[in-house]
Amino acid sequence: RRQKGRAPPLARQVRRGASPGPLQQQAGCARAASCSGAQMGGVADRPGEEPGCDGGAGHDGSFRLACGFDALQQPGSLQPRTAEDCVARAALLTQCAVDDTAVGRDSLATARQQQAFRAVQVCKPLVNLLLGIYMGTYFFEVPSWCWLEEDSCGKEGTVPRSPLSSTLPLYISRPFQMFCLLSFIGYTLAEQHALATWRHRQRLSLAVAVFALLDVAVACINGCGLPPREICWSPLLRPFVFLGLNLSVRRFIGNALPAIASRTIVDLVLLQGAFLLVWAWFGLLLFAGTSEGDAYFSTYGASLLSLFTLFTTANFPDVMMIAYSASRWVVAFFCTYIVISLYVVFNVLLAALFNSYKARMQQKHESLSDRSDHTLRLAFELLAARGAPGAEAGIALETWTALCARLAWDGRAAEDLFRALGARAGGLMPLEVWRQAAPELAGGPPAPSPGDPARAGAPRALGVLHSVVDASVVASIAVTVAHTRDYVEGERPVWRCAWWARALHLAVCALYAAESALRAAVLGRRLFWSHRCLVDVLLALACGALEGLLCAAGPHSAVWDGADPRTLSRLLLLLRAARVERVLWRFSRPRETLQLLLALVGTFRTAGAALFFIFYLYSTVGVQVFGGRIRLDSSALHGSEFGVAGHVGYWTNNFNDFASGVVVLFELMVVNNWYVIADGLALVAPGGRYVGWLFCISFYFFIHIVILNVLVTSVVACIQPVLPDCVMGLLMAQSGQACGQASGRAGDSDNDGDSAWTRTQ
């Protein structure tokens, strides 16, 4: 229309002196010139602007938007956006700000971008589920070292492997991998199209997924994938595909690596290494020509390995017993090394790492706050209006109500929240109030209180039912203790008991189910999914299904497909015994301790994701390097400590398949006898013994020096603000009281506790 010299209909209305509604005024302002994001108080008048679109009062004195018109207009288009589009984009930007999603001026600017973002939000749980299945299928796939072997993976009696290995054939796993990778690529493209924030991380993640897809496609043709044939690329790229799609691992690595790369940490690590080098030289000179030297200090490399193993305490005191039996004075050499390296330098390293990581976390927190503030400013620019020329911009009630409707808020609740937040005299919400209100707004409407008039008797009924379930659980546990004794001392299955005992257990399951249903009806979705409710629901479903099937069908029914009755007895006893957790929950101190641990779930989840990444990467590399090399007919291993350790040998500690490799890595993380496993891998490693030792030592460094130490520092940093809340009881009302521990007064404390719990998490 502008190219043809015709004005849009809204402009004609303004020129005729018409009085459009507030939402139409927003659309009319969208044709104004761009204003900077820093001009929160509105835009200055510019030549060529339409009358009434200067961010001030219109012809009727009503409010008009003083918004950032860079975001309102579609990129590369002069066609103005409607007010509904502005509100829709502001709602999505608010969600991005709460989720710490990076956005730019062009993010979510068009209808297609908003549709793509909504599709990404809907598909995100499915993509996470697909990612978990994609990563987990390698436990069941044919190991990569078998792809080129003529006899596949060899005989199971010669090459020990996990029973999970090779249960999923390649002609099924490879097409499934292609489907997963295509889904990941589509998800990444849709996300970046919606947000329009292509960065190096997104490009690298997309390149890894495309390369893995190409390798799997080629492997379907030639059986081994892209050249060289000795390297199987698709298994090696799986952990990096996981890294590109998992935010927790990226943030953990992004915080840990700069903290470790600080000057103080590097200097302490170099000091530790220099001390090891010098002390190994001392040991070589001190024990040369002795039995101790022949066993542990024969060469400089052997001295280094012996002292590094001593640093992990895995070979102490064995490493000094030969020399110690000849002379008691040699204890000074070993004890001095342990005290200086382990108790002095390493603890100073841990303290320095704590300070460095804490400073890095503070910087990251400020960066995320600035990014969230930038996103909220963009949303504010889309919604802000002024009541008079020169007045500060703010969000009007009608605009606020439209935004809340987009975020599933009820109109009455939205108005109440607007008034509770304290708008200015002009009826507008300023930027500083908007920053505080946006997280609550994006979190969804508040859950209905059990103390509402419509549910006046629900808390009391729920409290009574709660007490009845507790009493029945105590009786069930007492009967289970008696059944445990009968099961251990006799051969009678636990379900072959008196009728009253079976009736008691079935009644407990029915009470669990009734209580869960009443909780869901009274508390609502937000309060229902607490620890107490979730555990009770899981126990009700698992134990109720097993109890019912055993009573109805019997243990020898076709339902169990020939399962061992003793196995079913063990499973049923474990489920019944798990109910003791509910009894412990009734006591305040165990409940507070558990709530403290639950408040730190985010920290442990992040470190756990990083551990999963390292384990997956090292197990995948180990399968390709050491796969098929630990065999029962290996002459090199039969004469070593690896072949006789643990009374039966460490033959099952191998990398012949992915699952076995994960177990080996866990044993290396625990440290005990890790040097025996490392020596066994070194004896069969391709290219020399140093390959096996370097593999195990590097894994120890990443796990113990990096991840576990960073985990300790992050827990210490996070527990300081969390501990007072848990001790003072801000979290005590979240689950037990919210689920009807007490009577009517639980209603108010439930909502407060849930809010505190949500903020703490």
N, C-alpha and C positions, 0 to 999 in steps of 0.2 A: 504494500500500500504506500509506503514511503517512496519507493522508486517511482510509482505512478502519480505521486503528488497528492494522494488522498489520505486524510487523517483517519486513524482508527476510531471506532465508535465511541470509546471512552473519552478520547480527546475532544470529540464533537460535543459530548455531554458537558465537559468542563468549560468549553468555550461558550456554550449556550447558558452557562450558569447553573447547570443541573447539579444536584447533590447526590453523588453516588454513595453507596454504602461503604463501610470501613474496608471490607475485603476488596471491593472494586477500586478504592483509593490506593490500596497496595499495588494492584495491577497497574494503575495509572502511573504510579511512581516508578515502576520498572522501566519506563522509557527515559528516565532522566540519565544524566551523564554519570560516569563511574566516580565513586568516592573511595577514599582510602579506608582500609580496615581500622586504622587508628582513630578515625573521626567518629567516635561513638556518639557525639552529641548532634549528629545530623550533618548534612552537606551544605556547603555554602552555595549561594545563588551563582549560577553560571549563565553565560549568554546562551540563548537558544532553548532554555528550559521551558517546559509547559507550565502554564499558570496552575497553581495549586499543587505542584509536584516538587516543591522546594523543601519538603520535610516539615513544614509548619502547618498551621491551621488552614483548612480549605475554606470555600465560600460559606459553608455552613458552620464553621468553627469546630468541626469534628476533627478527630485525630487522624494524622497521616503518617506513613512510614518514613523514617529517615534511615534508609538501609544502604548496604553496600551493593551497589547495582552491578558490580562486576560479577557477583554470584547470582544475581537475579536473572540476568540475560543468558540465554544459551550461548556457549562459545561459538564465535563465528557467525552469529545470527543477530539480526536487528529486531526480530519479532519479540515483543514483550511477553513475559511469563504471567500467568494468572496468579492470583493471591493464594489459591488452593495449592498450586505447585510450590509456592514459597513456604507455606506452612508444612507441606509434606517434606520438602528438603530440610527445613529446620528440624523436624522431628527425627529424621535420619541422622543429621549431624549431631544432635544431642545424644543419640545412642552411640555414635562413634566416639564422642568425647568421653562418655562414661566407660566405654570399652577400651580406651587408649588406642584407638585406631587412627593412624596418620591420615590426614586429609589435606587437600589443597583448595585453591580458589575454584578449580574446575571439577572438584569432586561432587558427584551426585547432582550435577547441574542440569541434566536433561532427564526426560521421562524414561528413556532407555537405561540410563545409568541407575536411576532409582529402582527400576524393575530388576536390573541385574543385581543390585545390592540386596533387595528383598529375596531374590532367588538364592543368593549366596548365604544369607542368614538361614533360610529354610534348609538348604542342603548341607550346612556346616556339620550338624550332628551325623548325617549320613556319610559325609566325607571322612570324619573322624573314625566312624565305625569301619569304613572301608579301609582306612589307613591301618587300623589295628589288625584287620584280617590280612591285609597285604604283608604286614611285617611278620605276622604269626605263621603264615603258611610255610615259611622257610624251615620251621621245625619239622615239617612233614614231607618236604620235598627231597628229591634225590640230591645228595651233596654235589657240589660243583666239581670236585676232583674226580667224580665217577663219570662225568660226561664223555670223557675221551678214553675211558678204560674199556677194553674189549670184553672183559668179564664183569662189567659193571663195577660194583663196589667190593667184589671178592666174597669169599665165603664168610658167613657170620661167625663161624667157629675160629676163623683165622684173624679176621679184622673185626674187633669188637665195636659194636655200634649201639645206638639207642633204639629201642623198639619203635619209636616214632619215625625213625628215618626211613625214607623211600616209600612211605605209605601213600603219598600223593604223586602220581606219575606226571612226567613232564608234559605230556600232551594235554593235561588238564591245567596244570599250574601256569604254563606259559601263556595260554590265551587269557587266563584270569589276570595275570600280571599286566597284560596289554590293556585289558578293560580298566583296571585300577589306574594305570598310568594315564590313560586317556581321560579318565574322570578327574584326576588331579590336575592335568593340564587345562582342561576346561574350567575347572573351579578357579585356578589361578588367573586365567585370562578374564573370566567374568568379574573376579574381585578387582583386578587392576583396571578393567574397563569402567567399573563403577566408581572407583576412587581416583583414577587418573593420576596415580602417584608411582610411576615406574621408578624403581631404585635398583641398585646393584644386587641387593639380596633377591628381589623378585626375578630379575633376569637370570641370576645364577641358578636359582631354584628351578626355573622353567627349563633352562639348558640341561640341568641334570636329569630332569624327568624325560625330556625329549631324547637325550642320549641313551637312557635306560630303555626307553620304548624302542628305539632303533636296534639296540643290542638284542632285546628279546625277539623282535621281529626277524632279525637275521638268524638267531638261534633256532627259530622254528624251521628254517630252511637247511642250514648246514650243521645244526646240532651243537655248536659251540659259541656262536655269536660273533661279534666283531673281532678282528685280529688285534693282537697275537692270540693264538689258540691257547696258550698257557695261562692267559688271564681271562677269567669270567667276569665281565664288567657288571652285568645286571645285579648279582648279589652284592658286589662291593658298593654299588650306588644306592642300595636300599636305605642304609642309615642316613645318607645325605638327602634322599627324598623325604625321609621322616624329619630331618632337620629343617627342611624348607617349609614344612607344613605345621610344625609344632612350635608355638610361640614360647612355651616354657623353656625348652632347650636353648632356643636362640637367645632369650634374655639371660639365662644362666651363663652361657658361654660369653655373651656380650659383657656381662658384669665381671666374670671370673678372670678372663684373659687380661683385661687392662689392669686389674688389681694385682695379678701375679707378675705382670710385666713392669711394675713400678720399680724404681731404682733400689729401694731398700730391700725388696724381696729378691731381686736379682743378685744384689751384693751378698745377702745371707746364703743364697743357694750356692753361689760361687765359693763362699767361705767354707760351706759344708763340703763341697767337692774337693777343695784344696786340702782340707783337713784329712779327708779320706785318702787322697793320693799320698800325702806325707806319712800318714800312719801305716799305710800299706808298705811303704818303703822301710819304715822302722821295723815292721814285722818280718819282712824279708831278711833284713840284716840280723835281727835278733834270733830268729829260729832257723837260720841256715845250717844244714848238716845235722839237724835233730829229727826225732820222730815227729814232733809237732810240725816242723817245716815240711817234711815229706808228705804229711797228711793235708795241711791247709795252706802252707806258705812256700810251696815248691818253686813257683814262678811269681813274677810281679802281677800277672793277670789273676793267678789263683789267690794271691794276697788280697787283691781288690775285691774279688767275689766273696771271699771269706769275711772280710770286714763289712762289706755292704749287707751280707746276710746277718752279721752280728748286729748291725744297725736296726734291722727289722726284728731282732731278738728271736729269730726262728731257730738258730743253731746254738743258742746259749743255754747251758754252759758246756755243751759237747765240744765246742770249738777250742776250749782251753783245757780240757781234762787231761790230755796227754802231757802237756807241759806242766800243768798244775800238780799232777801226781809226782813229777820229778822235782819241782821247786815251787814252793808256795808263793814266792815273790813275783811270779809272772802274773798273778792276779791284778797287780797294779797296772800292767799294760792294757788288759782288757777292760777293767773297770774304769780306768781313766778315759778310754775311748768312748765307752757307753755314756758316761756322765757328761762329757763335753759335747758329743755329737747328738745324743738323744735328749738329754735332760736340760741342756743349756741352749745350744744353738737352735735346735728344733723348736723348743718352746718360744724362744725369741722370734723365730720365724713365724710361728703361729700367731703371736701377738701382733707382729708387724702386718701379717696378712689380715688380721681382724681389722686393724685401723685402715688399711688400704681398701679392703672390701667395703667397709662402712662408708668411707669417703666416696667410693664409686657408687654405692647405692644412693647416697645423698644426691650426687650429681644426676644419677638416672632419675631419681624421684623428681628433682627440679625440672629436668628435661621433659618428663611425661606431664608434669603439671603445666609447663609452658605450652606443650602441644595440646593438652586438653583445653587450656584457656584460649588458645588460638581457635580451636574448633568451636568453642562456645561463643566466641566473638563473632564468628561467621554466622552461627545460628541467630545470634542477637541482632545482627545487621538485617537479617531477613524479617525479623519480627518487630523491630523497634519503631516507635512513633513518637511524635512530639505534640504537646497540647498548645503551644504558643511559639511564635518566632523567638529564637534564642534559648529556648528551654532545653533541658537535657533530655535525651532520647530515653524511651522506656517501652515496655510491652503493655498494651491495653488489655483489658479484661476479655473483650471479645476475641482478640487474637490468641490470648492465653487459653481460652476455652476451646478454640479450634485446634490448637496444638495438643491439648490434653486429650481431645477426642481421637486424635491420630495415635496417641500412646495408650489407648484403651482405658482412659479415665472417664468416670461418670461426670456429667456436667455439674451436678451439685458438689461433688467432692472437689472438682477443679476450682469452682468458685470459692469454696471454703479454704482451700490451700492458698489461693491467690490473696485472700484477705488475711489469712494467718501469717503470710510472709511479710505483710506490712508494706503495701504500696504507698507511694508518695501522695501528697495532697491532690495532685492532678489525676490520680487513678492509674498511674503508670508504674511498672516494675523496672527499677534501674538495673544497670549491668551487674553491680556487686551482688544484688539480691538474686539475679538470674543465675549467677555462678553457683550459688548455694542451692538453688531450687532445682537446677537441671539434673543432678544425680538422683534426687528423690523422684523426680518426674519420670526419668527414663527407667527407674526401677519398677515401675508399674504401680497401680493403685494399691492402697493399703488393704491388708486382709481384714475381713470383718471380725470384729471383736466378739468373743464368746459371751461377753456381757451385754450384748445388744438386747433391747426389749423383746425382740422376736425369738431370742434364744435364752431367755432368762433362766430357765431350768436346766439348760444343757450342761454348764460347767459342773453343777452339783451331781447330775446323773453320771457325767464322765468321771468325776472323782470317786463316786461309789463303785463304779465298774472297775476303775483302776485298782482300788483296794481289793476287790474280789479277785481280780486276776493275780495280784501279788500273793494273796493267800493260797490260791490254787497252784501257783508256780512253786511256792515253798513245799506244799504237799507233794507235788510231782517230783521235785528234786529229792525229797526223802525216799520216795518209792524207787527212784532211779538209782540211788546209792545201794539199796538192797538188791536191785536187779544186777547191778555191777558185780556185786560179790557172787551172786548165783552164776553169772556169765563167766567170771574168771575161774571159779572153783568147779564148775560143772559144764555140761555140754548143752544145757537147755537154752534155746533161743529166748531172747528177752520178750518177744510178743506172746510166748506161751506162759502166761501168768494168770492170776485170778481175774475174774470178770470185772471186779470193782477197780482193779488197777488199770485195766484197759479203758474202762469207762472214764477214769480220772484223767488219763492222758488225752483221750479224745475230747473231754470237756475243756481241758486247758486250751487245746487247739481251737475249739469253737469260741471260747472266751477271747482269745487273741484276735480272731477274725472279727468278732462283734465289736471289740474295742477299737480296732483299726478302722472299721466302717464308721463308727460314731465319731472318731477323731476327724476323719476326712470330711464328714458332714458339718461338724461344728467349727473346726479350726480353719478350714479353707486350705487352698493349695500351698500358700507360702509357709504357714506354720506347720502344716502336716509333714513336709519333707524335712524333718529334723532327725538327729541321730536316734533318739528314743523311738520315734514312730517308724523309722526305716528299719531298724533292727527287729522290732516286733513284727512288722509285716513280713520280713524275710523268714523269720522263724515260724510264723504262722503258716506261710505257704509251704515251706520245705517239710517241716515236721508234720503238718496236717496231711499233706499229700502222701507221705510215707506211711504214717499211721493208718490212714484210711485204706490204702492199697493193701497193706499187710493184713488188715482185718477183713477186707472184702474178698481179695483174691487169694491170699496166702502166699508163703514164700516160694512155693514150687509152681506157681502159675506161669503161664507163657509170657506174662508181663515182664518177668525178670529174666527171661531167656537163659535159664539155668544158672543164675547167680548163686554164689555160695551163701547159705543161710547165715554163717558166722560173719560174713562181710556185711550183710544187711543188719545183723545185730549190732555190729560196731558202729555203723552209720547212724542207726536209730539212737543208740546210747549217746553218741557225740552230740546229736541234735538236742536231745533232752538235757544233757549236761550244760549245753550252751545257754540255757535259760538262767543259769546262775548270774549271768551278766545283769539281768534285770533286778535281781535281789541286791547286787552290789550298787546298782544305780540309786537305790533308795537311800544310801548313806551319803552324806554331804561331801566328805573328803574324797572318796573315790570318784564321785561325780565331778567335783571341781578339777581333780587331776585329769580326768578324761576330757573335760571341756577345754582344759589348757592344751592338751595334745591336739584336739580337734581344731583349735584356733591356729595351730601351726601346720595344719594340713597343707596349706599352700606352699610353705617353705619345703616340706618334705616331698611334695609332689614335684616341685621344680627340680630338686636335687635327684629325685628318683628318675625323672625323665632324662636328666643328663647321664645318670648311671646306665640307664637303658641304652642310650646312644653309644656310650663307650663300650659296653658289653657287646652290643650288636656288631659294632665295627670290628672289634678285636676278634670276636668269634668268627665272623665272616672271613677276615684275613687269615685267621688260624686254620680254617677249613681248607683254604686254597694253598697254604704253605705247608702245613703238617698233615693234611688229610691223607689217610691210607698209609702213613709211615709208621705208626705204632701198631705192630702186628705181633701176634703170639709166637710167630716163628722168627722174630728178629733176634739174631745172635748178639747184636750190640747191646740190647736191653736186658738180655738174660743174665749177663754178668754184672749188672749195675745195681745200685740201690733201688732204682725205679722198679726193677723186676721182682724185688723181694719185700718192698715196704708194705706195711699194713697186713702182714702175714700171707696175703694172697697176691701181692704185687699191685702196682698202680696201672694195670693194663686198661682198665675202663676209663682212666683219666686221659682222654685223647681228644683230638680234633677230627675224628673220622666222620662226624656229622655235626650239625649246628647245635643240637640240643646238648650233646656231650661237651662241646666246646664251652657252652654257657656254664655248665657245672664246673669245668676246669677253671674258668675265670673266677667263679665265686670262691673256689678253694684258694686261688692266688690272692684274692682280696682278703680272706681271713688270715693269711700269712703262714699259718702253721704248716711246716714241711713244704713250703712253696719251692724251696731250692731243689727238692727231690724231683718235683714235676719239671722244673726248669732244666735240670740236668738231663732228664729223659728226653725232653724236646730238643735239647742241644745235641744229643747223641744221634738223632735221626734227622736233624734239620738240613735242608739243602744249602750248600754254599759254605758250610762250616759251623762249628759249635757256637760262634758268637751270635748267630741268627736267633737261636733259641733263647739265649740269655738276654739279648737285646729286646726281644719280644716281651719277655716276662718283666724285665726291669722297667721298660717304658710303661707297661700296664700298671705296675706298682706306682710309678711316679704320677700318672694321671689320676689314679684312684685315690691314693692316700695323700699325696702332696697337694693335689688340686681339688678334687671334688669333695672328698670327705672333710678336709680342713675348711673349705669354703662352706660346706654344710654346717659345720660347728659354728663358724663365725656368723653365718646368716641366722641360725637359731638363736644365738646369743643376742644378736641385734634385734631380732623380731620379738623375743620373749620379754624384753624390757617394757614395751608399751602394752603388751597383752597381759602380762602377769597381774598387774594391779586390777584390771577389769575382772579377771577370773576370780581373784581372791575376794574382791569387794562384792562379787555376786552379780555383776552386770550380765553375765552369761548364765547364771543359775536358773533364770526363769525361762530359758529358751526351749528346753525340751521337757523336763520332768513336770514343771509347773504348768507349762503351756498345754500339756496333754492331760491335765486334770488331776494333778497330784492333790491339790487342795480344793477348796470350794469356790465360791463366787469371786473372791478377791484375786483368783488366778487370771481372770480375764484381762485386767489392766496390765499386770506384770508380764503376761504373755507377749503382748505386742511390743512392750518396751524391751523385753529380753530378746525377741526375734530381731528387732531393729539393731540392737547392740551387737547381736551375733553376726548379722549380715555385714555390718560395718567392719567388725573385727576381721571377718574372713576376707 
